[in-house]
């Protein structure tokens, strides 16, 4: 029913490679055309590929147990993915592969002597880390000014790059050895996260930024209160998103010429809106829903006067105006989609001035969210909502020494992380913080944590949420062609687009520790897997050989498939996901603004419609569980 084929432009090369018994890993591509990264244009000849593959195999055979081995593996990974996905762009591409292998060999030889000369130099440096998300190696770049005193704590400037469809690991690393950010900060280190290349610094891309920062802090002395977030174009969109969703982490934010939401940016008219559940999920990333968080730190936007992407800053001007805030918006005169040199100077000076004020105490703190994926990470952390995807707020004002006056909207529980007295919605609390506070059904606030299964930070859905934390695929026999196709599609997409490798365990070797540390992904049905049967017996869903039943709806099991996220019955601190990877697909890669969750906590697919670039089949229904993981 479903087939797997290799793109025709690579077919001859791959036939040659298999004929030569080269082991290039899982070279699969679906009948679904891949947009990111695009097909290679200059695939080298067989002899060149064989030579590169031999060098790569020798490199990987010499893997070392060393805390800085990732600085070597960023280059071998870049070559491996270039070969696997045909990422050869331009006549010099094969030479770039040879350069990457040279660099890896040089570093490996030095590391074998416990030497890391690339870290002792200033200037442009490439580094890597092993992601906790999927155990993959991820690269990043650093700019370290000559003469910077690294014996003392310094600011960290996090620069998010623009969209580059062909800027895969191989090309990103070359750029990081040659190109600087437009801002020349001489008082600190500039970090260039990879962000999993081209997913708008969302999903695994946002985790990549956070992990890269953590890795830099493990290498250098960084002043925690002086981390600045900046970006332009896709990086500007990332700055809007990360600036608002992780507002507690930044001393200041600069967003340059990047989108801030979905519908207006792509000029989508209501008549063409997607199903209601997908519109609901826009609120996961659309920044106007989180605008209040941007009041917690200094913010400056930039747009070229003639750039159509000035639209984003204008949208955010309106959103912030609703919170009685005027956006500082620098506009480059007569500029298109690029910086004006005077604007760079103005923004850079303004940011450095704000850093000088970073240690000043704050008397107000506010948090706005639509989901507990983004609960705030400052003195207060929201831990429960009346209803997800509704405007939710916690505002706190220090009204006297040690007393916070707190007001909430749609919040049912939160944590106070510092010692303080509090008044919540007019009610004085005894005892005071630190501690946990919950709202009873009669509206009275009391100390404590809500009991029973409920949505909370990191356990709130939708399906895509499982892939923002460490996850494992549990392998079992595939019960249908649909499962085989979708599993292969997920592996290919995670490798090509998300720049990682899916970690798998067989159901026979899955350990208790695996379940403690990971979300689990299963492919199958209750009839093919005891684990899925146990999950369905726990979840508020019926699924037998006849029907899939959710609430008062039902669909024939013979030609329908359930996609689901639900707390693991054996470890309710983690999810089990059924039959799905991230739910945005190839058709959504044309613009980063569409790379958002497309399905809720559950969905039913009619498998008589083959998987395509939009979905895994015909989506006949999708929805959300309530705050206690029950059917709404």
DOZAMAR-508654 format. One record per residue (C-alpha): x, y, z; residue in one letter. Coordinates in steps of 0.001 Angstrom, whole numbers, plus 500000, padded with zeros to 6 digits. Example, Ala and Ser with C-alpha at 12.3 -4.5 7.8 and 13.67 -1.06 7.14 Angstrom:
512300495500507800A 513670498940507140S 
***
This chain:
500000500000500000X 502824502371500867X 506275502398499324X 509704503739500129X 511837505034497313X 515060506955496867X 515075510262494941X 516032509662491302X 518926512135491357X 520617510009494030X 519528506598492806X 522556505966490596X 524988507044493284X 523376504852495922X 523281501830493609X 527013502338493081X 527577502653496789X 525691499495497616X 527475497691494790X 530751498741496402X 529456497454499774X 529700500886501379X 527755501080504619X 526268504533504585X 523623503760507207X 519889503944506618X 519589505691503252X 515860506068502926X 513634508766501546X 509889508607501276X 507666509229498305X 507124512540500088X 509480515161498579X 511968516530501109X 512349520319501264X 514885520564504098X 517659520072503449X 517158520171499658X 518626517527497328X 522336517860496639X 523426519380493357X 527040518194493091X 527281514578494262X 530922513478493870X 531984510353492037X 532197506880493480X 535952506892494031X 535804510152496004X 532905508904498104X 534699505644498835X 537805507486499993X 535810509787502240X 533842506883503651X 537028504984504470X 538464507983506308X 535194508476508173X 535077504830509263X 538636505022510596X 537795508193512508X 534694506767514134X 536559503580515059X 538915505721517165X 536170507276519313X 537519508376522686X 535941508558526121X 536772512207526647X 534611515143527811X 535593517121524694X 535179514337522145X 532087516145520816X 534476518806519441X 535820516063517148X 532514514358516426X 530855517528515092X 532988517078511970X 532529513342511527X 528770513772512046X 528722516529509409X 530344514179506896X 528108511258507808X 524924513287507265X 526271514850504062X 526777511341502685X 523511509979504002X 521320512762502628X 523374513901499636X 524129517315501158X 526609518419498474X 525852521953497304X 528194523578494801X 531406522488493130X 533456522898496326X 531215520670498461X 533403517589498233X 536383519692499273X 534451520860502310X 533981517216503315X 537730516622503032X 538384519726505151X 535970518491507809X 537731515108507897X 541105516873508162X 539837518941511087X 538440515889512848X 541695513956512422X 543738516886513757X 541544517265516810X 541388513550517487X 545193513288517431X 545431516180519891X 542701514767522116X 544517511416522281X 547284513386524042X 544644515088526232X 545275518369524436X 542626520828523199X 544556523586521411X 541444524893519634X 540012525975523002X 543059527993524050X 542912530344521105X 540759533426520743X 538806534371517648X 536366531980515978X 536047528516517541X 533824525532516759X 532642523256519559X 530067520565520186X 528048518809522850X 526115515581523176X 522416516402523385X 520412514902526211X 517429514950523882X 518543512144521539X 522222511530522404X 523235513230519142X 526267515454518621X 525316519088517990X 527698521876516905X 527963525518517866X 530364528381517248X 532044530902519525X 533539534331519058X 536126535137521730X 537665538612521415X 541443538808521514X 542610539814524956X 539337538967526705X 540107538135530335X 538595534662530738X 539722534346534346X 536730536434535391X 533041536120534582X 532019537665531280X 528729538321529467X 527404535798526946X 525777537076523745X 523614534390522104X 523314535113518377X 520637533179516433X 521339532748512717X 518982533291509807X 517349530650507647X 519691528604505491X 518052525684503692X 521473524317502696X 523305525378505840X 523612521847507205X 526247520845509769X 528996520842507128X 528315524394505973X 527443525735509418X 530862524640510716X 532653526343507813X 530738529558508473X 531598529416512175X 535291529290511265X 535018532337509009X 531996534555509779X 531179536734512773X 527870538150513932X 527109541727512850X 527567542839516470X 531157543088517723X 530980542652521499X 534494542989522927X 533519542508526579X 532146538972526318X 531731535740524370X 529328535436521441X 527645532042521019X 526278530830517673X 523871527920518381X 523067525591515486X 519445525221516589X 519106521950514633X 519633524052511486X 516296525183510118X 513303524707512411X 512997528302513583X 514627527641516976X 511461525820517989X 510937522217519130X 514331520476519286X 515842523729518013X 514980525635521179X 516380522846523333X 519568523010521251X 520010526688522162X 519530526009525869X 521914523034525812X 524550525014523925X 524397527734526593X 524809525093529297X 527847523666527505X 529473527091527166X 528919527747530875X 530706524463531627X 533734525656529625X 533934529348530500X 533065531625533388X 529803533262532326X 528001535925534335X 524551534355534811X 522774537704534962X 524400538936531750X 523176536549529051X 521799538472526071X 519651536973523298X 519895538345519748X 518934537206516251X 518021538313512736X 515512536960510188X 514791533353511257X 517070534197514181X 514925537245514889X 511888534965515013X 513873532762517390X 514665535784519544X 510962536689519736X 510057533115520622X 512865532289523065X 512802535801524451X 509135535475525416X 508916531772526298X 512157531697528336X 512139535325529432X 513681534571532817X 516984533582531228X 517933536814529470X 519385540099530651X 518109541683527424X 516562540603524112X 517044541916520587X 514766540614517803X 515637541615514254X 513256541202511309X 511741537833512213X 508151536573512302X 506315536516515639X 503122534557514874X 501523532404512192X 498297533604510573X 499125537258509900X 502692536492508842X 501629534123506058X 498590536320505256X 496148533539505968X 492513534549505642X 489947533070508058X 488219531236505209X 491449529285504724X 492187528610508386X 493058525012509305X 490906522913511683X 490158524404515094X 492590522123516950X 495459523388514780X 494401527001515351X 494419526253519087X 497981524996518763X 499151528245517174X 499052529537520735X 501984527303521705X 504420529516519794X 502614532708518712X 504504535360520665X 501648537873521186X 500173535300523598X 503344535651525720X 503968539370525247X 503693540182528947X 506803538101529636X 508841540531527560X 508251543180530234X 510616541272532531X 513755542426530705X 514896545131528244X 513736544521524665X 514699546158521370X 513404545266517903X 514899546104514518X 513412546330511031X 514597547653507719X 512348550496506593X 511601548726503299X 511575545160504659X 508220543392504475X 509176541574507682X 508699544815509570X 505265543224509950X 506460541215512978X 507629544229514935X 504384546050514170X 502383543057515421X 504461543061518605X 504053546820518990X 500303546251519115X 500622543285521468X 502861545146523912X 500675548242523751X 497899546120525289X 500200545764528311X 500891549531528434X 504378549106527009X 505933550959524075X 508299548779522059X 511734550230521413X 511824549695517638X 514914550724515664X 514212551161511936X 517068551155509412X 516475554013506937X 515939552857503342X 516972549319504293X 515507546061503073X 516126542750504851X 519461543753506372X 520937545887509115X 521901549512508760X 525371550113510206X 524114552981512370X 521356550737513719X 523908548107514731X 525824550720516677X 522664552048518328X 521392548614519350X 524812547432520538X 525332550498522722X 521804550222524137X 522294546543525033X 525616547188526783X 524007550005528752X 521235547645529875X 523788545043530941X 525271547588533309X 521857547678535029X 521297543905535065X 521967543478538794X 519412546065539893X 516619544464541962X 513188544128540365X 509988544952542193X 507648543362539664X 507515540012537892X 504864538847535480X 504251535695533512X 501821535002530700X 501387531615529050X 498992529324527200X 500642526047528202X 502596524576531093X 505409523785528675X 506326527428529401X 505546527896533121X 508081530608533957X 511356529956535692X 511805533022537893X 510791533524541520X 507376532046540625X 506601529000538477X 503073528179537347X 502329524479537861X 498588524164537144X 495951525745534885X 492152525713534869X 492282525078531141X 495126524858528643X 495448527179525635X 493624530001527423X 495274533262528498X 496930532507531841X 498804534980534042X 500586535387537329X 501615538944538215X 503644539667541350X 504566543036542825X 506812543602545827X 504621545987547817X 506732546088550979X 509790544391552399X 509332540654551853X 505656540866550758X 504490540037547241X 501023540977546074X 500016538310543518X 497144538251541059X 496317535271538850X 494230534422535793X 493417530790534886X 496070529533537360X 495329526735539840X 498762526152541374X 502252527626541470X 505577527430543258X 507272530292545077X 511018529701544975X 512258532299547453X 511537533292551018X 508723535812551011X 505279536592552357X 502522536549549750X 498996537778549190X 497243535819546404X 494194537369544741X 493648539369547937X 494120536414550300X 497071536553552734X 498835533197552894X 500200531558556033X 502700529978555943X 504570532057553411X 507133530876550830X 509138529204549605X 506669526451548823X 503788525202546696X 500325526748546583X 497081525446545108X 493610526815544494X 490682524762545767X 487475524373543792X 485832526979546050X 488484529515545017X 490459529444548276X 494246529273548048X 496047526837550357X 499612525543550697X 500189522226548949X 500370520358545665X 497269519118543789X 496911515360544084X 496240512778541398X 497065512663537713X 497011516106536164X 498681518203533514X 501756519983534819X 504998521423533407X 506572518854531104X 503501516598531192X 500821518576529404X 500906517531525723X 500391517831522801X 502025514923520912X 504987517063519811X 505871517827523422X 507420514377523896X 510244515338521534X 511429518294523638X 512825515973526313X 514860512742526200X 512884510068524375X 513362506467523295X 511658504512520561X 510652501019521712X 510965498608518819X 508552495748518245X 507226493987515166X 505469496420512827X 501823495288512482X 501135497016509139X 502666498727506106X 501414502023507491X 503472501563510661X 506563500593508685X 506206503620506415X 505599506104509228X 508440504748511378X 510859504989508426X 509582508477507658X 510149509540511273X 513716508214511316X 514575509899508019X 513017513178509066X 514671513210512478X 518030512670510792X 517620515117507886X 515576517922509464X 516247517567513190X 519916516668512626X 519920513835515150X 519476510097515515X 516457508317516988X 517533506246519980X 515826502842520086X 515491499915522479X 513761496628521869X 510877495888524196X 512929492951525523X 515871495112526610X 513940498176527818X 515035498765531424X 513371500440534384X 516025503130534156X 515083503750530522X 511488504318531617X 512577506616534431X 514719508779532160X 512787508900528876X 509485509397527184X 508711506251525181X 507500505994521584X 505667502860520421X 504457501911516940X 501556499499516890X 498127498635518282X 496793497070521484X 496786493769519616X 500453493965518606X 501951495231521884X 501253494438525550X 502595497884526495X 500094499593524196X 497321497387525568X 498243498465529103X 498280502128528079X 494844501925526449X 493475500186529544X 494702503193531544X 493752506034529188X 490129507219528715X 490019505547525290X 488671502220524050X 490442500403521221X 489649496831520255X 489554494830517039X 486282496500516050X 486557500183516905X 488543503085518304X 486242504966520712X 486909508380522257X 484038509989524118X 480938509588521957X 482921509161518718X 484054505891517147X 485933504723514047X 486542501237512589X 489867499786513692X 490319498038510355X 491186501254508523X 491895503799511243X 494895504414513472X 495235506167516823X 497985508702517503X 498268509527521202X 500283511071523998X 499506510040527582X 501331509586530899X 503167506271531102X 501224503875533414X 504558502525534711X 506020506001535284X 503445508829535295X 506311511358535312X 506909510549531620X 504852510130528444X 504109507264526130X 503525508352522534X 501774506114520020X 502390506070516286X 503777509553515759X 506867511692515600X 506607515513515475X 503372516299513675X 504491519073511318X 505702517598508034X 507431518435504746X 504718520775503449X 505201522936506522X 508944523347505987X 508392526007503314X 508194528588506100X 509432528225509660X 506230529890510854X 504338526677509960X 506682524328511822X 504270524075514731X 502340521189516314X 499504520099514011X 497706517549516225X 496506517672519823X 496867515067522572X 495201512498520343X 494254512049516725X 492580509416514565X 493930508799511060X 492063507141508209X 494822504983506723X 492965504494503449X 494461507863502537X 498229507349502145X 500653509457504211X 501664512668502480X 503506515935503089X 500658517272505251X 499753514340507506X 500148510624508168X 496829509991506402X 493416511646506506X 492950513232509917X 489348512472510814X 489530513806514386X 491958515329516874X 491507516797520313X 492826517489523792X 492446515884527183X 491354518052530096X 493625519063532979X 493290515599534556X 494011513755531318X 490377512867530736X 488304513281527560X 486764516730527373X 
***
